[in-house]
Amino acid sequence: AVSSDDLCFTPAHVLRKRIASKELSPVELVEAVITRAERVDEKVNFTALPRFEQAREQARAAEAAVARGDALGPLHGIPITIKDNVPTEGDRTTIGSYAFEHNIAKHDAEMARRLKAAGAVVYAKTTTPEFAHRVLTESPLHGVTRSPWSLEHTPGGSSGGASAAVAAGCGPLAQGTDGGGSIRCPASCAGVVGIKPTLGRVPFELMQDAFGNYAYTGPLTRTVDDAALMLAVMSGPLPSDPWTVGVPALPVPDGPVQGSVDGLRVAWIERFGETPLDPEVAASTGAAVSALSDAGARVEPLVEPAFADVFDYYAVIATAAHGGRLGKLLEEWGDRITPSMRSCIEQGGTYTAAQLVQASDRRTTLFRRVQQLLQEHDLI
């Protein structure tokens, strides 16, 4: 017999096959994940909103659908979390802020709608720092989220509740968002797989400026296969997101991803400009690059000046967005807003329109340089 904790650590692509073949009940799976989440959350604090009763109800409906022989979606009966900055219909969606403490979402964001339509069971909303602005996860409303590997450490941010949930075996899949590292950083901190998809791959209609958008939504999972499965479900065009127009949905993989890295052209950037590099990070990334090389990839070191000052103009674009959109909240809520969020809003108000245009132009230059590099290398 499989223990309930083993079930919690089983990949989604395995679970979906077991559910479809009636070997595993969605009710049993969801109950196992809820039981574990309640235990883990006492110490880790990854839950902004539990949806346990709704999840149990959905699991019973999912089980009935299997019994009837209905056509099943690719995530049928599989527990998942959605980040607290993404609206899910009827749920409190706070973005970690007192300003939205009582905000109830009127409808699902598109990516949440797609995940639910594929059969996923949303058992919780996960914590985020206020307005998803930091690379660690603590907020005035929900407090500090800790790493399940070490309670003295952060699971990263801003999708830190998502990375902590997945790393702790609380379901195989979590949805995150990323505007400046908010999927990639927590994936790194919590030792899970995270993808910030290319703009247009997955709709992100939540951004006020569709054309100057730099924020994305994507999966956090424990395996590459699960990331591929979840990304495929989330992908495909949406008329209100201009980046997605004409970008087809990815095919849902039927099983584990097959492939070889033999002959793959890999560019290896050991460090960006003057940024200090932790020796352990250098050692582990170096080992990963060696493993690619041993498996037949052609690895070349790359020193690229275009990456050296990215943060300087990212800061202009990101804080100007905060200043333009959240300035009124600062007036109203004052010191109930996270100090680092307050300083972002204030900093954003100091840039001129000309400086914002210059920063956007630098972003374009960087994009075009990366496209050139990807003509010469398969991946960086």
Helices and strands as residue ranges (DSSP letters): H 4-8, H 12-20, H 26-44, E 47-50, H 52-68, E 79-83, G 98-100, H 110-117, E 121-126, G 130-132, E 138-139, E 143-144, H 160-167, E 173-178, H 184-190, E 193-194, E 216-221, H 224-234, G 242-244, E 265-268, H 279-294, E 298-301, G 305-307, H 310-333, G 334-336, H 339-348, H 353-376
